[in-house]
Amino acid sequence: MNPSYDLRFEIQKLKKEKDVTILAHFYEEGEIQDLADFVGDSFYLAQMGQKIQSQAILLAGVVFMAESVKILNPEKTVLVPDLNAGCSLVEGSPYVDYLAWRLKYPTGIAVTYINSSAEVKAISDVIVTSSNAQKIVESIPKDQPILFGPDQNLGRYLSTKIGRPFELWPGDCEVHVLFHAQRLYELIQAHPEARVIAHPECDESVLKYAHVVGSTSRLLEEVKNHPAKVFIVATETGIFHQMKRLRPDVELIQAPTADQCGCNNCPYMKLNTLEKIKRTIVSFQPQVNVSEPLRKRAEISLQRMMDITIGKKVEWPREFQPPKI
């Protein structure tokens, strides 16, 4: 019998015995996505993490996603296969520096991408994901400045799309910035029939060639519903697994990097393995925990995101009050 199959069978058995629900991001390896109870983008995983009733939740993604689940569902044990599964956007927006930037605009609304630490969420007014960011920023009062971080490419894309200036934090995703506009142009010339789809974390020079710019869920929807037979995809390759399941008839081509290195795969997502998932369920380690004062403060910005996304009215602060974390 295939050893990988044996391992999957053991994990399925263990998670039932220990009452563990597995959430996986679209950028994980296909075998992990197939094993998960729920697979989705960062907003969907936050939603499901808030609703799950099992004793424990294992998040196969990156640590900031597990932190978000813990913030929204503090009574649950939240597990991750590898605590080293970080994010360049988190690393590039340290709390002390982000707070100093935030303090420069005390009457502004701090819109922070979910790819951020719990500490940064705690000094933000609202969290966004690529799937709900436009709806959220459009709900902000016109008389208040918008600060957007830590992904400047997503912020720039939204600012242009809605015609409203943002103050941008100078951060980016180390994977999505590798896609190269000139190489993409050359690939399009070789495949004129292809439909180009891109994640808004890509540089604007790449996004200008895309027929559709959107979250991972939006890109999946495009592949599912558009009649094109060839897609050039400018996002992390883990998404190809779901795309192939939805449309086995199409050709999927990853958008190129400058040197065709094939390194535009998230190294953090790929730290998670079936072996680590099994070990984590057996030991209930490592766990992700957030102190209660920090959790309560960070929950405000996350819950505001949840409320706006489902159409609830929210109150916006008129001036920033720095927390004591």
VEXDO-664959 format. One record per residue (C-alpha): residue in three letters; x, y, z. Coordinates in nm, 4 decimals. Each point is the difference from the previous one (the first is absolute). Last residue first. Example, Ala and Ser with C-alpha at 12.3 -4.5 7.8 and 13.67 -1.06 7.14 Angstrom:
BEGIN
- ser, 1.3670, -0.1060, 0.7140
- ala, -0.1370, -0.3440, 0.0660
***
This chain:
BEGIN
- ile, -0.0409, 4.5559, 2.4961
- lys, -0.0966, 0.3454, 0.1185
- pro, -0.2095, 0.1296, -0.2848
- pro, 0.0561, 0.3172, -0.2007
- gln, -0.3227, 0.2010, -0.0384
- phe, -0.0565, 0.0941, -0.3636
- glu, -0.2502, 0.2728, -0.0708
- arg, -0.3446, 0.0104, -0.1579
- pro, -0.0713, -0.3699, 0.0534
- trp, -0.2315, -0.1604, -0.2556
- glu, -0.3363, -0.1419, 0.0990
- val, -0.1276, -0.3022, -0.1875
- lys, -0.3018, -0.0820, -0.2154
- lys, -0.0421, -0.3677, -0.0840
- gly, 0.0178, -0.1160, -0.3610
- ile, 0.1497, -0.3478, 0.0319
- thr, 0.3488, 0.1253, -0.0851
- ile, -0.0411, 0.3001, 0.2278
- asp, -0.0586, -0.2224, 0.3033
- met, 0.2874, -0.2390, -0.0614
- met, 0.2463, 0.2815, -0.0606
- arg, -0.1154, 0.1790, 0.3168
- gln, 0.0483, -0.3313, 0.1797
- leu, 0.3619, -0.0108, -0.1098
- ser, 0.0691, 0.3600, 0.1024
- ile, -0.1567, -0.0420, 0.3438
- glu, 0.1438, -0.3490, 0.0556
- ala, 0.3515, 0.1429, 0.0047
- arg, -0.0764, 0.1935, 0.3207
- lys, -0.1611, -0.2951, 0.1730
- arg, 0.2779, -0.2350, -0.1088
- leu, 0.2729, 0.2297, 0.1266
- pro, -0.1561, 0.0238, 0.3453
- glu, -0.0683, -0.3790, -0.0019
- ser, 0.3493, -0.1102, -0.0982
- val, 0.0084, -0.1785, -0.3364
- asn, 0.0745, -0.3706, -0.0318
- val, 0.0972, -0.2180, -0.2945
- gln, 0.0659, -0.3622, 0.0895
- pro, 0.2903, -0.2162, -0.1138
- gln, -0.0894, -0.2563, 0.1175
- phe, -0.3145, -0.2064, 0.0590
- ser, 0.2387, -0.2986, 0.0200
- val, -0.1789, -0.2459, -0.2296
- ile, -0.1694, 0.2686, -0.2095
- thr, 0.3295, 0.1843, -0.0466
- arg, 0.1915, -0.3148, -0.0956
- lys, -0.2596, -0.0865, -0.2644
- ile, 0.0095, 0.3498, -0.1472
- lys, 0.3805, -0.0021, 0.0003
- glu, 0.0088, -0.3257, -0.1966
- leu, -0.2618, 0.1260, -0.2448
- thr, 0.2178, 0.3017, -0.0711
- asn, -0.0025, 0.3725, 0.0740
- leu, 0.3180, 0.1869, -0.0901
- lys, -0.1479, 0.0572, -0.3458
- met, -0.2161, 0.2838, 0.1218
- tyr, 0.3116, 0.1796, 0.1230
- pro, 0.1990, -0.0416, -0.3212
- cys, -0.2821, 0.1601, -0.2009
- asn, 0.0592, -0.1085, -0.3591
- asn, 0.1339, 0.2612, -0.2413
- cys, 0.3347, -0.1793, -0.0137
- gly, -0.0499, -0.1482, -0.3476
- cys, 0.3222, 0.1736, -0.0979
- gln, -0.1208, 0.1289, -0.3372
- asp, 0.2611, 0.2785, 0.0284
- ala, -0.2347, 0.2979, 0.0105
- thr, -0.2903, -0.2010, 0.1409
- pro, -0.2693, -0.1531, -0.2175
- ala, -0.3800, -0.0267, 0.0303
- gln, -0.1034, -0.3557, 0.0758
- ile, -0.1640, -0.1786, -0.2891
- leu, -0.3249, -0.1931, 0.0440
- glu, -0.1386, -0.1954, -0.2947
- val, -0.3705, -0.0733, 0.0297
- asp, -0.2043, -0.3222, -0.0186
- pro, 0.0430, -0.1024, 0.3643
- arg, -0.2049, 0.3065, 0.0935
- leu, -0.1187, 0.0021, 0.3621
- arg, 0.2452, -0.2598, 0.1252
- lys, 0.2780, 0.1577, -0.2027
- met, -0.0758, 0.3404, 0.1512
- gln, 0.0015, -0.1482, 0.3498
- his, 0.3511, -0.1388, -0.0402
- phe, 0.1193, 0.3031, -0.1967
- ile, -0.0528, 0.2180, 0.3081
- gly, 0.3186, -0.1417, 0.1532
- thr, 0.1916, 0.1727, -0.2806
- glu, 0.0096, 0.3425, 0.1664
- thr, -0.1453, 0.2807, -0.2112
- ala, 0.0236, 0.1360, -0.3515
- val, -0.1948, -0.2569, -0.2028
- ile, 0.0090, -0.0227, -0.3783
- phe, -0.3171, -0.1818, -0.0982
- val, -0.0653, -0.2120, -0.3096
- lys, -0.3331, -0.1566, -0.1007
- ala, -0.2103, 0.3133, 0.0391
- pro, -0.3702, -0.0610, 0.0683
- his, -0.0014, 0.2040, 0.3236
- asn, -0.1934, -0.1502, 0.2904
- lys, 0.2353, -0.2253, 0.1958
- val, 0.3198, 0.1833, -0.0869
- glu, -0.1579, 0.3315, 0.0976
- glu, -0.1422, -0.1383, 0.3243
- leu, 0.3415, -0.1306, 0.0967
- leu, 0.1468, 0.3451, -0.0615
- arg, -0.2678, 0.1567, 0.2191
- ser, 0.0713, -0.2460, 0.2818
- thr, 0.3737, 0.0712, -0.0235
- ser, -0.0760, 0.3693, 0.0240
- gly, -0.0370, 0.2146, -0.3087
- val, 0.1323, 0.1581, -0.3167
- val, -0.1630, -0.1158, -0.3238
- his, 0.1052, 0.0673, -0.3601
- ala, 0.3540, 0.0525, 0.1257
- tyr, 0.2647, 0.1883, -0.1969
- lys, -0.0165, 0.3138, 0.2172
- leu, 0.0419, -0.2185, 0.3092
- val, 0.3609, -0.0784, -0.0880
- ser, 0.1217, 0.3625, -0.0044
- glu, -0.2221, 0.0585, 0.3069
- asp, 0.2152, -0.2411, 0.1992
- cys, -0.1727, -0.3174, 0.1168
- glu, -0.1832, -0.0070, 0.3350
- pro, -0.3166, 0.0585, -0.2030
- his, -0.0099, -0.3680, -0.1049
- ala, 0.0038, -0.0554, -0.3734
- ile, -0.1988, -0.1529, -0.2858
- val, 0.1057, -0.0005, -0.3646
- arg, -0.2315, -0.1716, -0.2479
- ala, 0.1994, -0.1793, -0.2660
- glu, -0.0795, 0.0121, -0.3723
- pro, 0.3031, 0.2167, -0.0772
- his, 0.2315, -0.2714, 0.1370
- ala, 0.3514, 0.0805, -0.1296
- gln, -0.0709, 0.3730, 0.0096
- ile, -0.1405, -0.0440, 0.3501
- leu, 0.3238, -0.1673, 0.1074
- glu, 0.2009, 0.2954, -0.1312
- tyr, -0.2187, 0.2442, 0.1949
- leu, 0.0432, -0.2124, 0.3117
- arg, 0.3764, 0.0085, -0.0395
- gln, -0.0154, 0.3770, -0.0269
- ala, -0.2276, 0.0302, 0.3047
- his, 0.1922, -0.2284, 0.2357
- phe, -0.1612, -0.1990, 0.2802
- leu, 0.2422, 0.0015, 0.2934
- val, -0.2030, 0.2571, 0.1937
- his, -0.2630, -0.2658, 0.0693
- val, 0.2323, -0.2249, 0.2013
- glu, 0.1742, 0.2521, 0.2262
- cys, -0.3330, 0.1590, 0.0853
- asp, 0.0334, 0.3770, 0.0366
- gly, 0.0552, 0.2776, 0.2492
- pro, 0.0431, 0.3785, -0.0208
- trp, -0.3026, 0.1087, 0.2130
- leu, -0.2269, 0.2069, -0.2207
- glu, -0.1862, 0.3221, 0.0794
- phe, -0.3037, -0.0370, -0.2202
- pro, -0.1581, 0.2268, -0.2622
- arg, -0.3511, -0.0747, -0.1295
- gly, -0.0997, -0.0858, -0.3542
- ile, -0.1656, -0.3337, 0.0768
- lys, 0.2149, -0.2065, -0.2364
- thr, 0.3150, 0.2080, 0.0379
- ser, -0.0034, -0.0195, 0.3787
- leu, -0.0844, -0.3699, -0.0147
- tyr, 0.2967, -0.0833, -0.2235
- arg, 0.2342, 0.2166, 0.2056
- gly, -0.1091, -0.1710, 0.3211
- leu, 0.0390, -0.3490, -0.1459
- asn, 0.3459, 0.0956, -0.1219
- gln, 0.0922, 0.1719, 0.3277
- asp, -0.0602, -0.3077, 0.2116
- pro, 0.0417, 0.0966, 0.3705
- gly, -0.1963, 0.2096, 0.0055
- phe, -0.2567, 0.2638, -0.0883
- leu, -0.0558, 0.3290, 0.1763
- ile, -0.3230, 0.1669, -0.1082
- pro, -0.0672, 0.3657, 0.0754
- gln, -0.3393, 0.0889, 0.1500
- asp, -0.2445, 0.2389, -0.1649
- lys, -0.1333, -0.2580, -0.2448
- pro, -0.1275, -0.2250, 0.2800
- ile, 0.1133, -0.3630, -0.0446
- ser, -0.2524, -0.2330, -0.1665
- glu, 0.1869, -0.0037, -0.3330
- val, 0.3051, -0.1308, 0.1833
- ile, -0.1980, -0.3037, 0.1180
- lys, -0.1624, -0.0944, -0.3286
- gln, 0.3319, 0.0302, -0.1807
- ala, 0.1866, -0.2101, 0.2546
- asn, -0.2397, -0.2967, 0.0018
- ser, 0.1721, -0.2665, -0.2097
- ser, 0.3551, 0.1330, 0.0378
- thr, -0.0370, -0.0231, 0.3744
- val, -0.0714, 0.2884, 0.2312
- ile, 0.0520, 0.0873, 0.3657
- val, -0.1527, 0.3099, 0.1573
- asp, 0.1060, 0.2698, 0.2424
- ser, 0.3557, -0.1197, 0.0506
- ile, 0.2125, 0.0210, 0.3153
- ala, -0.0985, -0.3494, 0.1197
- lys, 0.0398, -0.1438, -0.3499
- val, 0.3660, 0.1004, 0.0217
- glu, 0.0432, -0.1950, 0.3231
- ala, -0.1845, -0.3016, -0.1433
- ser, 0.2499, -0.0018, -0.2855
- ser, -0.0830, 0.0870, -0.3587
- asn, -0.1132, -0.1665, -0.3225
- ile, -0.3618, 0.0932, 0.0778
- tyr, 0.0607, 0.3235, -0.1866
- thr, -0.0311, 0.3056, 0.2187
- val, -0.2268, 0.2991, -0.0507
- ala, 0.1005, 0.2671, 0.2494
- ile, -0.2630, 0.2741, -0.0103
- gly, 0.1546, 0.3451, 0.0300
- thr, -0.0524, 0.2545, 0.2753
- pro, 0.3275, -0.0863, 0.1783
- tyr, 0.2086, 0.0015, -0.3204
- lys, 0.3647, 0.0075, 0.1115
- leu, -0.0853, -0.2384, 0.2845
- arg, -0.0621, -0.2851, -0.2456
- trp, 0.3516, 0.0287, -0.1394
- ala, 0.1473, -0.0223, 0.3509
- leu, -0.2324, -0.2943, 0.0739
- tyr, 0.1128, -0.1800, -0.3151
- asp, 0.3627, 0.0466, 0.0993
- val, -0.0506, -0.1364, 0.3514
- tyr, -0.2224, -0.2871, -0.1193
- pro, 0.2304, -0.1338, -0.2696
- ser, -0.1377, 0.0249, -0.3558
- gly, 0.2467, -0.1765, -0.2300
- glu, -0.0044, -0.3268, 0.1943
- val, -0.3788, -0.0165, -0.0280
- leu, 0.0113, 0.0772, -0.3731
- ser, 0.2781, -0.2572, -0.0489
- cys, -0.2195, -0.2673, 0.1546
- gly, 0.0640, -0.2681, 0.2612
- ala, -0.0193, -0.3779, 0.0042
- asn, 0.2739, -0.0390, 0.2628
- leu, -0.2596, -0.1088, 0.2562
- asp, -0.0472, -0.3245, -0.1946
- pro, -0.3020, -0.2348, -0.0041
- val, -0.2300, 0.2590, 0.1553
- leu, -0.2500, -0.0520, 0.2817
- val, -0.2813, 0.2079, 0.1456
- thr, -0.1641, -0.1276, 0.3193
- lys, -0.3426, 0.1566, 0.0084
- glu, -0.1461, 0.2375, 0.2571
- pro, 0.1566, 0.3014, -0.1716
- asn, -0.2059, -0.0215, -0.3220
- leu, 0.0516, 0.3341, -0.1763
- ile, 0.3478, 0.0721, 0.1350
- lys, 0.1000, -0.3660, -0.0311
- val, -0.1142, -0.0099, -0.3637
- ser, 0.1935, 0.3188, -0.0754
- glu, 0.3102, -0.1429, 0.1662
- ala, -0.0312, -0.3121, -0.2165
- met, -0.0041, 0.2173, -0.3116
- phe, 0.3048, 0.1935, 0.1255
- val, 0.1790, -0.3333, 0.0389
- val, -0.0093, -0.1100, -0.3618
- gly, -0.2148, -0.2647, -0.1655
- ala, -0.1088, -0.3349, 0.1342
- leu, -0.2103, 0.1188, 0.2921
- leu, -0.0853, -0.2764, 0.2469
- ile, -0.3122, 0.0756, 0.2017
- ala, -0.0755, -0.1653, 0.3328
- gln, -0.2994, -0.1004, 0.2096
- ser, -0.2368, -0.0006, -0.2975
- gln, -0.2739, 0.2620, -0.0346
- ile, 0.1296, 0.1985, -0.2967
- lys, -0.1692, 0.3348, -0.0620
- gln, 0.2753, 0.2593, 0.0527
- gly, 0.2591, -0.2147, -0.1733
- met, -0.2370, -0.0330, -0.2927
- gln, -0.0155, 0.3750, -0.0484
- ala, 0.3751, 0.0448, 0.0479
- leu, 0.0629, -0.2794, -0.2519
- tyr, -0.2376, 0.1629, -0.2474
- phe, 0.1790, 0.3335, 0.0366
- ser, 0.3457, -0.1541, -0.0457
- asp, -0.0934, -0.1926, -0.3132
- gly, -0.1534, -0.3439, 0.0055
- val, 0.0074, -0.3660, 0.0919
- phe, -0.2195, -0.1597, 0.2664
- asp, 0.0125, -0.3518, 0.1443
- ala, 0.3579, -0.0398, -0.1188
- leu, 0.1515, -0.3183, -0.1443
- asp, -0.0371, 0.0985, -0.3645
- gln, 0.1586, 0.3390, 0.0704
- ile, 0.2935, -0.1744, 0.1678
- glu, 0.0567, -0.2310, -0.2977
- gly, -0.0265, 0.2978, -0.2346
- glu, 0.2877, 0.1895, 0.1605
- glu, -0.1080, 0.3130, 0.1863
- tyr, -0.0656, 0.3254, -0.1842
- phe, -0.3798, -0.0368, 0.0103
- his, 0.0098, 0.0205, 0.3800
- ala, -0.0879, -0.2920, 0.2219
- leu, -0.2312, -0.0410, 0.2997
- ile, 0.0072, -0.3276, 0.1921
- thr, -0.2599, -0.0718, 0.2693
- val, 0.1209, -0.1943, 0.3033
- asp, -0.2182, -0.2127, 0.2276
- lys, 0.2816, -0.2193, 0.1329
- glu, -0.1348, -0.3336, -0.1263
- lys, -0.1368, 0.1531, -0.3196
- lys, 0.3266, 0.1835, -0.0700
- leu, 0.1963, -0.3169, 0.0673
- lys, -0.1913, -0.2164, -0.2477
- gln, 0.0304, 0.2491, -0.2835
- ile, 0.3677, 0.0457, 0.0845
- glu, 0.0643, -0.3749, -0.0073
- phe, -0.1733, -0.0348, -0.3384
- arg, 0.2032, 0.2869, -0.1414
- leu, 0.3185, -0.1640, 0.1241
- asp, -0.0896, -0.3354, -0.1520
- tyr, -0.0781, 0.1726, -0.3313
- ser, 0.3394, 0.1695, 0.0063
- pro, 0.1646, -0.3363, 0.0651
- asn, -0.1677, -0.1443, -0.3154
- met, -0.1170, -0.3555, 0.0742
***
